Amino acid sequence: MLRKFSSRLVLYAGALAAYLLWQPLHNGWLRYGLPLMLMAVWTGLLMLVWERKKWRIAVLCLPLLMALPFVMPSRELDRERLTNFYLSSMRSFEGTRYVWGGEGERGIDCSGLPRRALRDALLDQALRGNGRAARLWLEQWWYDTSALAMGEGYRGFTRPVGIAGPLWKLDPSAIKPGDLAVTGGGNHVMIHLGGGDWIQSDPGPGKVITGRPDQVDNPWFRSIVSIHRWIVLE
């Protein structure tokens, strides 16, 4: 009876964890549900192998292995690599459909685009053995930063650079690649790719697009914006 319950716990919790990772939304269901489902899978596995000493020890060690990247020593971030990876990751989402609250290949929204790209860049350095990058990745994953929050410097993730006005009138040479243009009211964000090119997940056409304010008639380019910068990219 116990073995049957354990097997079902692993199966159902694993299926729910897979679904949470598959769907595009980054919300409370993902942040709280995924750790709970993974804990349920671990508990079920532990119950299944409890009578087998070697397997029991292996399963008991799994949480330690998962925590290992986050306790590794801190190293200085490679800012150039981080920025290039961040920009490249955003470009890879071009054409992805707009989904409010989305943060993945199945759908992404305006603030989800730079958040996901920044995490991809941090993960790249975490996998190279940088504990600081791993901890920053986890912080970014847990704390959902909306366009409004980016404009308000939520948790010190971003800071204003002192540039504001209609986007199409701003001098692109004064704005660094990766900088964020947050519209008044904080209801939309666009990201400078460099050279006057901007990328955004635009609810109008319903997808991630790239354009230049001096070449494309996009209503967001006529918006009053303030420019902000990720602290971690400085």
Sine and cosine of phi, psi and omega as CSV:
sin_phi,cos_phi,sin_psi,cos_psi,sin_omega,cos_omega
0.00,0.00,-0.70,0.71,0.00,-1.00
-0.91,0.42,-0.64,0.77,0.00,-1.00
-0.90,0.43,-0.63,0.78,0.02,-1.00
-0.90,0.43,-0.68,0.73,0.03,-1.00
-0.89,0.45,-0.68,0.74,-0.01,-1.00
-0.89,0.45,-0.68,0.74,0.00,-1.00
-0.89,0.46,-0.68,0.73,0.01,-1.00
-0.92,0.39,-0.61,0.80,0.02,-1.00
-0.88,0.47,-0.71,0.70,0.03,-1.00
-0.89,0.46,-0.70,0.71,-0.06,-1.00
-0.91,0.42,-0.79,0.61,-0.09,-1.00
-0.94,0.33,-0.68,0.73,0.01,-1.00
-0.92,0.39,-0.62,0.79,0.04,-1.00
-0.90,0.43,-0.65,0.76,0.02,-1.00
-0.91,0.42,-0.65,0.76,0.03,-1.00
-0.92,0.39,-0.63,0.78,0.05,-1.00
-0.89,0.45,-0.68,0.73,0.02,-1.00
-0.89,0.46,-0.63,0.77,0.01,-1.00
-0.91,0.42,-0.68,0.73,0.00,-1.00
-0.88,0.47,-0.59,0.81,0.04,-1.00
-0.97,0.26,-0.49,0.87,-0.04,-1.00
-0.97,0.24,-0.68,0.74,-0.05,-1.00
-0.94,0.33,0.46,-0.89,-0.17,-0.99
-0.99,0.15,-0.27,0.96,-0.15,-0.99
-0.96,0.27,0.65,-0.76,0.12,-0.99
-0.92,-0.39,0.98,-0.18,-0.09,-1.00
-0.56,-0.83,-0.20,-0.98,-0.03,-1.00
-0.88,0.47,-0.54,0.84,0.04,-1.00
-0.87,0.50,-0.64,0.76,0.02,-1.00
-0.96,0.28,-0.75,0.66,-0.10,-1.00
-0.89,0.45,-0.65,0.76,-0.03,-1.00
-1.00,-0.09,-0.59,0.80,-0.07,-1.00
-0.94,0.35,-0.67,0.75,-0.05,-1.00
-0.88,0.47,-0.76,0.64,0.05,-1.00
-0.86,0.51,-0.62,0.78,0.00,-1.00
-0.91,0.42,-0.67,0.74,0.00,-1.00
-0.92,0.39,-0.64,0.77,0.04,-1.00
-0.91,0.41,-0.59,0.81,0.05,-1.00
-0.92,0.39,-0.61,0.79,0.03,-1.00
-0.92,0.40,-0.66,0.75,0.05,-1.00
-0.87,0.48,-0.71,0.71,0.01,-1.00
-0.88,0.48,-0.69,0.73,0.01,-1.00
-0.89,0.46,-0.70,0.72,0.02,-1.00
-0.89,0.45,-0.67,0.74,0.03,-1.00
-0.89,0.46,-0.67,0.74,-0.01,-1.00
-0.89,0.46,-0.65,0.76,0.03,-1.00
-0.91,0.41,-0.61,0.79,-0.03,-1.00
-0.92,0.38,-0.58,0.81,-0.11,-0.99
-0.96,-0.29,0.17,0.99,-0.14,-0.99
-0.83,0.56,-0.57,0.82,-0.06,-1.00
-0.99,0.15,-0.11,0.99,0.04,-1.00
-0.96,-0.29,0.96,-0.29,-0.18,-0.98
-0.84,0.55,-0.76,0.65,-0.06,-1.00
-0.89,0.46,-0.69,0.72,0.02,-1.00
-0.92,0.39,-0.60,0.80,0.02,-1.00
-0.88,0.48,-0.70,0.71,0.01,-1.00
-0.90,0.44,-0.66,0.75,0.00,-1.00
-0.88,0.47,-0.70,0.71,-0.01,-1.00
-0.93,0.37,-0.61,0.79,0.04,-1.00
-0.89,0.45,-0.48,0.88,-0.02,-1.00
-0.99,0.13,-0.25,0.97,-0.05,-1.00
-0.83,0.56,-0.73,0.68,0.02,-1.00
-0.86,0.50,-0.57,0.82,0.02,-1.00
-0.91,0.41,-0.65,0.76,0.02,-1.00
-0.91,0.41,-0.63,0.78,0.00,-1.00
-0.93,0.37,-0.52,0.86,-0.01,-1.00
-0.99,0.13,-0.27,0.96,-0.11,-0.99
-0.82,0.58,-0.72,0.69,-0.02,-1.00
-0.85,0.52,-0.47,0.88,-0.10,-0.99
-1.00,0.06,-0.12,0.99,0.04,-1.00
-0.91,-0.41,0.10,1.00,0.05,-1.00
-0.92,0.39,0.41,-0.91,0.00,-1.00
-0.87,0.49,0.52,-0.85,0.05,-1.00
-0.98,0.21,0.61,-0.79,0.14,-0.99
-0.76,-0.65,0.36,-0.93,0.06,-1.00
-0.89,0.45,0.69,-0.72,0.02,-1.00
-0.96,0.29,0.60,-0.80,0.12,-0.99
-0.99,0.13,1.00,-0.06,-0.14,-0.99
-0.88,0.47,-0.62,0.78,-0.01,-1.00
-0.91,0.42,-0.72,0.69,0.03,-1.00
-0.90,0.44,-0.65,0.76,0.00,-1.00
-0.87,0.50,-0.74,0.67,-0.02,-1.00
-0.91,0.42,-0.69,0.72,-0.01,-1.00
-0.89,0.45,-0.65,0.76,0.01,-1.00
-0.92,0.38,-0.65,0.76,0.04,-1.00
-0.85,0.52,-0.74,0.67,0.00,-1.00
-0.92,0.39,-0.67,0.75,0.01,-1.00
-0.90,0.45,-0.65,0.76,0.01,-1.00
-0.89,0.45,-0.67,0.74,0.03,-1.00
-0.89,0.46,-0.67,0.74,0.02,-1.00
-0.87,0.48,-0.54,0.84,-0.02,-1.00
-0.92,0.40,-0.30,0.95,0.00,-1.00
-1.00,-0.01,-0.01,1.00,-0.03,-1.00
-0.85,0.53,0.77,-0.64,-0.03,-1.00
1.00,-0.06,-0.22,0.98,0.03,-1.00
-0.91,0.42,0.67,-0.75,-0.07,-1.00
-0.92,0.39,0.50,-0.86,0.05,-1.00
-0.98,0.19,0.80,-0.60,0.12,-0.99
-0.70,-0.71,0.86,-0.51,-0.02,-1.00
-0.88,0.47,0.81,-0.59,-0.04,-1.00
1.00,0.08,0.00,1.00,-0.04,-1.00
-0.99,0.17,0.42,-0.91,-0.02,-1.00
-0.46,-0.89,0.63,0.78,-0.03,-1.00
-0.40,-0.92,-0.07,-1.00,-0.06,-1.00
-0.91,0.42,-0.37,0.93,-0.01,-1.00
-1.00,0.06,-0.06,1.00,0.01,-1.00
0.37,-0.93,0.61,-0.79,-0.09,-1.00
-0.46,-0.89,0.53,-0.85,0.04,-1.00
-0.94,-0.35,-0.09,-1.00,-0.17,-0.98
-0.90,0.44,-0.68,0.73,-0.01,-1.00
-0.99,0.11,-0.43,0.90,0.05,-1.00
-0.90,0.43,-0.51,0.86,-0.03,-1.00
-0.88,0.47,-0.83,0.56,0.02,-1.00
-0.94,0.35,-0.52,0.85,0.04,-1.00
-0.89,0.46,-0.77,0.64,-0.04,-1.00
-0.90,0.44,-0.67,0.75,-0.02,-1.00
-0.90,0.43,-0.63,0.78,0.02,-1.00
-0.92,0.40,-0.65,0.76,0.04,-1.00
-0.91,0.42,-0.63,0.78,0.06,-1.00
-0.86,0.52,-0.67,0.75,-0.01,-1.00
-0.93,0.38,-0.63,0.78,0.04,-1.00
-0.93,0.37,-0.63,0.78,0.02,-1.00
-0.88,0.47,-0.62,0.78,0.03,-1.00
-0.83,0.56,-0.68,0.73,-0.01,-1.00
-0.98,0.18,-0.49,0.87,0.07,-1.00
-0.90,0.44,-0.64,0.77,0.00,-1.00
-0.94,0.35,-0.24,0.97,0.06,-1.00
-1.00,-0.06,0.20,0.98,0.13,-0.99
1.00,-0.09,0.33,0.95,-0.01,-1.00
-0.99,-0.16,0.96,-0.28,-0.01,-1.00
-0.89,0.45,-0.56,0.83,0.01,-1.00
-0.89,0.45,-0.68,0.73,0.01,-1.00
-0.89,0.46,-0.62,0.78,0.02,-1.00
-0.90,0.45,-0.68,0.73,-0.02,-1.00
-0.94,0.35,-0.59,0.80,0.08,-1.00
-0.92,0.39,-0.61,0.79,0.07,-1.00
-0.85,0.53,-0.74,0.67,-0.03,-1.00
-0.89,0.45,-0.67,0.75,0.02,-1.00
-0.89,0.46,-0.69,0.73,0.02,-1.00
-0.91,0.41,-0.59,0.81,0.00,-1.00
-0.93,0.38,-0.63,0.78,-0.09,-1.00
-0.98,0.22,-0.67,0.74,-0.08,-1.00
-1.00,-0.10,0.95,-0.31,-0.05,-1.00
-0.97,0.25,0.89,-0.45,-0.09,-1.00
-0.97,-0.25,0.97,-0.25,0.00,-1.00
-0.97,0.25,0.12,-0.99,0.07,-1.00
-0.86,0.51,-0.66,0.75,0.03,-1.00
-0.88,0.48,-0.70,0.71,-0.01,-1.00
-0.90,0.43,-0.59,0.81,0.06,-1.00
-0.88,0.47,-0.62,0.79,0.01,-1.00
-0.96,0.27,-0.28,0.96,-0.02,-1.00
-0.97,-0.25,0.03,1.00,0.01,-1.00
0.93,0.37,0.60,0.80,-0.04,-1.00
-0.79,0.61,0.80,-0.59,0.04,-1.00
0.83,0.56,0.35,0.94,0.01,-1.00
0.95,0.30,0.32,0.95,0.01,-1.00
-0.95,0.33,-0.55,0.83,-0.06,-1.00
-0.74,-0.68,0.24,-0.97,0.11,-0.99
-0.58,-0.82,0.49,-0.87,0.07,-1.00
-0.96,0.29,0.55,-0.84,0.01,-1.00
-0.97,-0.26,0.07,1.00,0.08,-1.00
1.00,0.10,0.35,0.94,0.03,-1.00
-0.87,-0.49,0.76,-0.65,-0.01,-1.00
-0.45,-0.89,0.35,-0.94,0.02,-1.00
0.65,-0.76,-0.06,-1.00,0.08,-1.00
-0.88,0.48,0.75,-0.66,-0.12,-0.99
-0.85,0.53,-0.64,0.77,-0.08,-1.00
-0.93,0.37,-0.28,0.96,0.00,-1.00
-1.00,-0.09,-0.19,0.98,-0.08,-1.00
-0.97,0.24,0.56,-0.83,0.02,-1.00
-0.98,0.19,0.93,-0.38,-0.05,-1.00
-0.90,0.44,-0.38,0.92,0.00,-1.00
-0.94,0.35,-0.32,0.95,0.02,-1.00
-1.00,-0.01,-0.03,1.00,-0.06,-1.00
-0.90,-0.44,0.82,-0.57,-0.07,-1.00
-0.98,0.20,0.47,-0.88,0.13,-0.99
-0.85,0.53,0.75,-0.66,-0.03,-1.00
0.99,-0.16,-0.21,0.98,0.03,-1.00
-0.92,0.40,0.46,-0.89,-0.08,-1.00
-0.95,-0.30,0.76,-0.65,0.10,-1.00
-0.97,-0.24,0.96,-0.28,-0.04,-1.00
-0.99,-0.17,0.80,-0.60,-0.03,-1.00
-0.96,0.29,0.37,-0.93,0.06,-1.00
-0.84,0.54,0.72,-0.69,-0.07,-1.00
1.00,0.00,-0.20,0.98,0.07,-1.00
0.92,0.39,0.53,0.85,-0.01,-1.00
-0.99,-0.13,0.01,1.00,0.03,-1.00
-0.34,-0.94,0.46,-0.89,0.06,-1.00
-0.65,-0.76,0.64,-0.77,0.08,-1.00
-0.83,-0.56,0.44,-0.90,-0.10,-0.99
-0.83,-0.56,0.75,-0.67,-0.01,-1.00
-0.98,0.18,0.82,-0.57,0.04,-1.00
-1.00,-0.02,-0.18,0.98,-0.06,-1.00
0.94,-0.34,0.52,-0.86,0.05,-1.00
0.91,0.41,0.34,0.94,0.01,-1.00
1.00,-0.01,0.00,1.00,0.05,-1.00
-1.00,0.04,0.69,-0.73,0.01,-1.00
-0.82,-0.57,0.62,-0.78,0.05,-1.00
-0.88,-0.47,0.58,-0.81,-0.01,-1.00
-0.39,-0.92,0.45,-0.89,0.21,-0.98
-1.00,-0.08,0.98,-0.21,-0.20,-0.98
-0.99,-0.13,0.88,-0.47,0.02,-1.00
-0.92,0.40,-0.29,0.96,0.03,-1.00
-0.89,0.46,-0.94,0.33,0.09,-1.00
-0.95,0.30,-0.21,0.98,0.07,-1.00
0.97,0.23,0.54,0.84,0.02,-1.00
-0.30,-0.95,0.12,-0.99,0.06,-1.00
-0.99,0.16,0.80,-0.60,-0.03,-1.00
-0.73,-0.68,0.36,-0.93,0.08,-1.00
-0.84,-0.54,0.65,-0.76,0.01,-1.00
-0.29,-0.96,0.14,-0.99,0.02,-1.00
-0.89,-0.46,0.73,-0.68,-0.01,-1.00
-0.85,0.52,-0.46,0.89,-0.01,-1.00
-1.00,0.05,0.00,1.00,-0.03,-1.00
-0.79,-0.62,-0.38,0.93,-0.11,-0.99
-0.89,-0.46,0.73,-0.68,0.05,-1.00
-1.00,0.04,1.00,0.10,0.00,-1.00
-0.89,-0.46,0.79,-0.62,-0.06,-1.00
-0.85,0.52,-0.48,0.88,0.01,-1.00
-0.93,0.37,-0.49,0.87,0.01,-1.00
-0.93,0.35,-0.33,0.95,0.04,-1.00
-1.00,-0.04,-0.02,1.00,-0.03,-1.00
-0.96,0.27,0.45,-0.89,0.17,-0.98
-0.97,0.22,0.83,-0.56,-0.05,-1.00
-0.78,-0.63,0.30,-0.95,0.19,-0.98
-0.84,-0.54,0.60,-0.80,-0.08,-1.00
-0.99,-0.11,0.74,-0.68,-0.02,-1.00
-0.75,-0.66,0.33,-0.94,-0.08,-1.00
-0.71,-0.70,0.67,-0.74,0.11,-0.99
-0.91,0.41,0.80,-0.60,0.02,-1.00
-0.85,0.52,-0.63,0.78,-0.09,-1.00
-0.92,0.39,-0.31,0.95,0.00,-1.00
-1.00,0.02,-0.10,0.99,-0.06,-1.00
-1.00,0.10,0.00,0.00,0.00,0.00
